Amino acid sequence: MPQGAATSVSLAASPLLAGVGGRCFEDRAEAPVVVGAEPVGTGGVAPYARDPANADRLWAVAEKLIAG
């Protein structure tokens, strides 16, 4: 399925997205934030997935688990 990697390849190759992080993409476009609905299977991303405090907390937990 050639289009299966289209989003990943576009993101990796696009100079417009150099240095961009913390965003979710689907179908070669930034995924909309979906509030009040389950985004899985319907497209979009839940607000908590883009919360910087959640990202920092997850990173800290991962570091702690890796360090043993």
C-alpha positions in Angstrom: 0.0 0.0 0.0 2.1 3.0 -1.2 0.0 5.6 0.5 0.5 4.0 3.9 3.8 5.9 4.4 2.7 9.1 2.6 2.3 11.1 5.8 5.5 9.9 7.4 7.5 10.5 4.2 6.0 14.0 3.7 6.8 15.0 7.3 10.3 13.7 7.1 11.0 15.5 3.7 9.2 18.8 4.2 11.5 21.7 4.9 8.3 23.6 6.1 8.2 21.3 9.2 11.9 21.4 10.2 12.0 21.8 13.9 8.3 21.3 14.4 7.3 18.8 17.1 4.5 17.9 19.4 1.9 17.8 16.7 -0.2 14.9 15.3 -0.6 14.4 11.6 -2.9 12.2 9.5 -3.5 12.1 5.7 -0.5 14.5 5.2 -2.1 17.3 7.2 -2.1 18.3 10.9 -4.9 16.4 12.7 -7.6 18.5 14.2 -8.1 18.6 17.9 -11.4 16.7 18.7 -13.2 17.6 21.9 -16.0 15.6 23.4 -15.7 12.6 21.0 -13.5 9.6 20.9 -10.9 10.4 18.2 -9.7 6.8 17.7 -11.0 5.6 14.3 -12.7 8.9 13.5 -9.7 11.0 12.8 -8.3 13.8 14.9 -6.5 14.0 18.2 -7.7 14.4 21.8 -6.6 17.6 23.6 -4.7 15.7 26.2 -2.4 14.3 23.5 -1.1 17.8 22.8 -0.8 19.0 26.4 2.8 20.0 27.1 2.5 19.2 30.9 1.4 15.6 30.0 4.4 15.3 27.6 6.8 16.5 30.3 5.3 14.1 32.9 5.5 11.1 30.5 9.1 12.0 29.6 10.0 12.1 33.3 8.3 8.7 34.0 10.0 7.1 30.9 13.5 8.4 32.1 12.9 7.0 35.5 11.8 3.6 34.2 14.8 3.4 31.8 17.3 4.4 34.5 16.0 1.5 36.6 
